[in-house]
Amino acid sequence: MPLKMFSQRADSSEFWEEHWETTLTKVSLQEYYNQHFLNKRMLSFFEKYLPKKGRIVEGGCGLAPWVYVLRKEGYEVEGIDYAEKTVEVVKKHFPELPVKVGDVFNLEYPDNSVSGYISLGVVEHFEEGPQRILKEARRILKDEGVFICSVPYFNPLRKLKHKLGFYKKEGEFYQYAFTKGEMEKYLSEAGFKVIAVYYFDPLKGLKDEVKFLKPLIEIFRKSRGVSKKPDFEKRENEKNLGLKKMLSWFKNLIYLNLSFFVGHMMLMICEARKKGLESE
């Protein structure tokens, strides 16, 4: 069974409007977008799997940072979110961004009409489970279209804490954390074939689950800093010249192992099965 986590309900537009409003008291919208541009690990997943041609939809885009970044990278991406005030903020500052109010349970797209669908940190917040959202995503995707979904990861550290009784039912339902097998089952039932799985954000996993480490992790994150003006042209030139720097083997190995044991999130890369093959 998925790990059921409690705090406050996060399945309403009002919750997320307040959440994103709080975010923008700490950083400007442009700086928030820049932070995502500098998330090279996540960007590399998108670049590896998303189709360069065809419409891509991000369902539950929030402040739409990935819509902004991926459009800079040449993708035909548009976002929807049910937090109307949040969409208004995005349109006020970036009126050219194709972001609109929408419902991930009832998407206003025809069947088999999009080439890619992104869902990041969305499906876990509904207590009835992720099934309806996944099936609606499959409905609008073309056969063999790409579905990229991230959810909280029921990692080994969380499993240990669960067995020891650390997770108490205090407050209201907030979200689920899933194992790889659980999410694969949900995705298969919805008509998807999982082609890759990645675990990521071990620092947040540690910060959330090992409370005494939180101050140290916050200091480390702040020490890395954030560029306010990422150079898109320079990055493109580096890609073309093959000069993009790779993480060292040792650093990458540590990150991968930490992510497996304490990663906060799990990224599922999926392909929409052809109609008639969903049950395979």
C-alpha positions as CSV (number, residue, x, y, z in Angstrom):
1,M,0.0,0.0,0.0
2,P,1.2,3.6,-0.7
3,L,2.4,5.5,2.4
4,K,-0.4,7.9,3.4
5,M,1.0,11.2,4.8
6,F,-0.9,13.8,6.8
7,S,-0.6,17.5,7.3
8,Q,-3.3,19.6,5.5
9,R,-5.4,18.9,2.5
10,A,-3.7,19.9,-0.8
11,D,-6.4,19.0,-3.3
12,S,-8.0,22.5,-3.7
13,S,-7.2,25.5,-5.8
14,E,-7.2,27.7,-2.7
15,F,-4.4,25.7,-1.1
16,W,-2.2,26.0,-4.2
17,E,-3.0,29.7,-4.7
18,E,-1.8,30.4,-1.2
19,H,1.3,28.1,-1.7
20,W,2.4,29.9,-4.9
21,E,1.7,33.3,-3.4
22,T,4.0,32.4,-0.5
23,T,6.7,31.2,-2.9
24,L,6.6,34.6,-4.6
25,T,7.2,36.4,-1.4
26,K,10.6,34.8,-1.3
27,V,11.7,35.0,-4.9
28,S,10.5,36.8,-8.0
29,L,8.8,34.8,-10.8
30,Q,11.7,35.4,-13.1
31,E,14.2,34.1,-10.5
32,Y,11.9,31.1,-9.9
33,Y,12.1,30.3,-13.6
34,N,15.8,30.7,-13.5
35,Q,16.1,28.2,-10.7
36,H,14.4,25.6,-12.9
37,F,16.6,26.4,-15.9
38,L,19.5,25.6,-13.7
39,N,18.0,22.2,-12.7
40,K,20.1,20.5,-15.3
41,R,19.3,17.0,-14.0
42,M,15.6,17.4,-14.6
43,L,16.1,19.2,-17.8
44,S,18.2,16.4,-19.1
45,F,15.3,14.0,-18.6
46,F,13.0,16.2,-20.6
47,E,15.6,16.6,-23.3
48,K,16.2,12.8,-23.5
49,Y,12.5,11.7,-23.6
50,L,10.2,14.5,-24.7
51,P,9.4,14.7,-28.5
52,K,10.7,17.8,-30.1
53,K,7.7,17.9,-32.5
54,G,4.1,18.0,-31.4
55,R,2.1,19.6,-28.6
56,I,3.1,18.9,-25.0
57,V,0.9,19.6,-22.1
58,E,1.8,20.1,-18.4
59,G,-1.1,19.3,-16.2
60,G,-1.0,21.1,-12.9
61,C,1.8,23.5,-14.0
62,G,1.5,25.9,-11.0
63,L,3.6,28.9,-11.7
64,A,4.6,27.3,-15.0
65,P,8.4,27.3,-14.7
66,W,8.8,24.2,-17.0
67,V,6.5,25.7,-19.6
68,Y,8.8,28.7,-19.6
69,V,12.1,26.7,-19.7
70,L,11.0,24.1,-22.2
71,R,9.7,26.7,-24.6
72,K,13.1,28.4,-24.4
73,E,14.5,25.0,-25.3
74,G,12.3,24.8,-28.4
75,Y,9.4,22.6,-27.2
76,E,5.8,23.3,-28.0
77,V,4.6,23.2,-24.4
78,E,1.5,24.7,-22.8
79,G,0.3,24.5,-19.2
80,I,-2.9,24.1,-17.3
81,D,-3.7,24.6,-13.7
82,Y,-6.9,24.9,-11.7
83,A,-5.5,27.6,-9.4
84,E,-7.1,30.6,-11.3
85,K,-5.3,33.3,-9.3
86,T,-1.9,31.6,-10.0
87,V,-2.6,31.5,-13.7
88,E,-3.5,35.2,-13.6
89,V,-0.1,36.0,-11.9
90,V,1.7,34.1,-14.7
91,K,-0.2,35.8,-17.5
92,K,0.4,39.2,-15.9
93,H,4.2,38.8,-15.9
94,F,4.5,36.6,-19.0
95,P,1.4,37.2,-21.2
96,E,3.0,35.2,-24.0
97,L,3.2,32.0,-22.1
98,P,0.4,29.6,-23.1
99,V,-0.9,28.9,-19.7
100,K,-4.6,28.6,-18.9
101,V,-7.1,27.4,-16.2
102,G,-8.0,23.8,-16.6
103,D,-8.9,20.5,-14.8
104,V,-6.6,17.5,-14.9
105,F,-9.6,15.3,-14.4
106,N,-11.4,16.7,-17.4
107,L,-8.9,18.0,-19.9
108,E,-10.2,20.1,-22.8
109,Y,-8.2,18.3,-25.4
110,P,-9.5,15.8,-28.0
111,D,-8.6,12.1,-27.7
112,N,-5.1,11.2,-29.1
113,S,-4.2,14.8,-29.7
114,V,-1.0,15.5,-27.8
115,S,2.5,14.0,-28.1
116,G,3.7,14.5,-24.6
117,Y,2.2,15.1,-21.1
118,I,4.0,16.2,-18.0
119,S,2.7,15.7,-14.5
120,L,5.0,16.8,-11.7
121,G,3.9,16.4,-8.1
122,V,0.2,16.3,-8.8
123,V,-1.4,12.9,-8.7
124,E,-0.4,12.1,-5.1
125,H,-2.5,14.8,-3.5
126,F,-5.9,13.1,-4.2
127,E,-7.0,10.7,-1.5
128,E,-9.0,8.6,-4.0
129,G,-5.8,7.7,-5.7
130,P,-4.1,8.6,-9.1
131,Q,-6.2,6.4,-11.4
132,R,-8.6,9.0,-12.8
133,I,-5.8,11.5,-13.6
134,L,-3.7,8.9,-15.2
135,K,-6.5,7.6,-17.4
136,E,-7.4,11.1,-18.5
137,A,-3.7,11.7,-19.4
138,R,-3.8,8.6,-21.5
139,R,-7.0,9.6,-23.2
140,I,-5.4,12.8,-24.7
141,L,-2.1,11.2,-25.6
142,K,-1.4,9.8,-29.0
143,D,-0.3,6.1,-29.2
144,E,3.3,5.9,-28.2
145,G,3.1,9.5,-26.8
146,V,5.4,10.3,-23.8
147,F,4.1,10.6,-20.3
148,I,6.4,12.0,-17.6
149,C,5.1,11.8,-14.1
150,S,6.8,12.5,-10.7
151,V,5.4,11.4,-7.3
152,P,6.8,11.2,-3.8
153,Y,9.0,8.1,-3.4
154,F,8.3,5.5,-0.7
155,N,12.0,5.0,-0.2
156,P,13.8,2.6,2.1
157,L,14.2,5.3,4.8
158,R,10.5,6.0,4.8
159,K,9.7,2.3,4.9
160,L,11.9,1.9,8.0
161,K,10.2,4.9,9.6
162,H,6.8,3.5,8.7
163,K,7.6,0.1,10.3
164,L,8.8,1.9,13.5
165,G,5.6,3.9,13.7
166,F,6.9,7.3,13.0
167,Y,4.1,8.4,10.7
168,K,1.1,9.5,12.8
169,K,-2.4,10.4,11.5
170,E,-2.1,14.0,12.6
171,G,-4.1,16.5,10.6
172,E,-5.8,15.8,7.3
173,F,-4.7,13.7,4.3
174,Y,-1.9,15.5,2.4
175,Q,-0.3,13.1,-0.1
176,Y,0.8,9.5,-0.9
177,A,4.3,8.2,-1.4
178,F,4.6,5.3,-3.7
179,T,7.0,2.4,-4.4
180,K,8.2,1.8,-7.9
181,G,6.0,-1.3,-8.1
182,E,2.9,0.5,-7.0
183,M,3.2,3.3,-9.5
184,E,4.0,0.8,-12.3
185,K,0.8,-1.0,-11.5
186,Y,-1.3,2.2,-11.6
187,L,0.4,3.3,-14.9
188,S,-0.1,-0.1,-16.5
189,E,-3.8,-0.2,-15.7
190,A,-4.1,3.3,-17.2
191,G,-2.6,2.2,-20.5
192,F,1.1,3.1,-20.1
193,K,4.3,1.2,-20.4
194,V,7.1,2.4,-18.0
195,I,10.4,2.7,-19.9
196,A,12.6,4.4,-17.2
197,V,12.5,5.3,-13.5
198,Y,14.7,7.8,-11.7
199,Y,14.9,8.8,-8.1
200,F,15.9,12.3,-7.2
201,D,16.2,15.1,-4.6
202,P,17.9,13.2,-1.8
203,L,18.5,16.5,0.1
204,K,14.8,17.2,0.5
205,G,14.3,13.5,1.4
206,L,16.8,13.8,4.2
207,K,15.6,17.3,5.3
208,D,12.0,16.0,5.6
209,E,12.8,12.7,7.2
210,V,15.8,13.4,9.4
211,K,14.8,16.7,11.1
212,F,18.1,17.4,12.8
213,L,19.8,17.6,9.4
214,K,17.4,20.3,8.1
215,P,19.5,23.4,9.2
216,L,22.7,22.0,7.7
217,I,20.9,21.1,4.4
218,E,19.4,24.6,4.2
219,I,22.8,26.2,4.7
220,F,24.3,23.9,1.9
221,R,21.5,24.8,-0.5
222,K,21.9,28.5,0.1
223,S,25.6,28.3,-0.4
224,R,25.2,27.0,-3.9
225,G,23.4,30.2,-5.0
226,V,21.2,30.9,-8.0
227,S,22.1,32.8,-11.2
228,K,19.6,35.5,-11.9
229,K,20.3,35.6,-15.6
230,P,21.0,32.2,-17.1
231,D,22.6,32.5,-20.6
232,F,20.4,30.4,-22.9
233,E,22.5,31.2,-25.9
234,K,25.7,30.1,-24.2
235,R,24.1,26.9,-23.0
236,E,23.0,26.1,-26.6
237,N,26.5,26.7,-27.9
238,E,27.9,24.4,-25.2
239,K,25.5,21.7,-26.2
240,N,26.3,22.1,-29.9
241,L,30.1,22.0,-29.2
242,G,29.8,19.0,-26.9
243,L,31.4,21.1,-24.1
244,K,28.7,20.5,-21.5
245,K,30.4,19.4,-18.3
246,M,29.5,16.1,-16.9
247,L,29.3,15.3,-13.2
248,S,32.3,13.3,-12.0
249,W,31.8,9.5,-11.8
250,F,32.2,9.6,-8.0
251,K,29.8,12.5,-7.5
252,N,27.2,10.9,-9.7
253,L,27.5,7.5,-8.0
254,I,27.0,9.1,-4.6
255,Y,23.9,11.0,-5.9
256,L,22.4,7.9,-7.4
257,N,22.8,5.9,-4.3
258,L,21.5,8.6,-2.0
259,S,18.5,9.1,-4.3
260,F,17.7,5.4,-4.2
261,F,17.7,5.2,-0.4
262,V,16.5,8.7,0.6
263,G,15.3,10.4,-2.6
264,H,12.2,12.5,-2.0
265,M,10.7,12.0,-5.5
266,M,10.5,9.3,-8.2
267,L,10.2,10.2,-11.9
268,M,8.4,7.7,-14.2
269,I,9.0,7.9,-17.9
270,C,6.2,6.2,-19.8
271,E,5.0,5.4,-23.3
272,A,1.3,5.4,-24.1
273,R,0.4,1.9,-25.4
274,K,-1.4,1.5,-28.6
275,K,-5.1,1.2,-28.3
276,G,-6.1,-2.4,-27.7
277,L,-2.8,-3.2,-26.0
278,E,-3.5,-1.5,-22.6
279,S,-4.1,-4.7,-20.8
280,E,-0.8,-6.3,-21.8
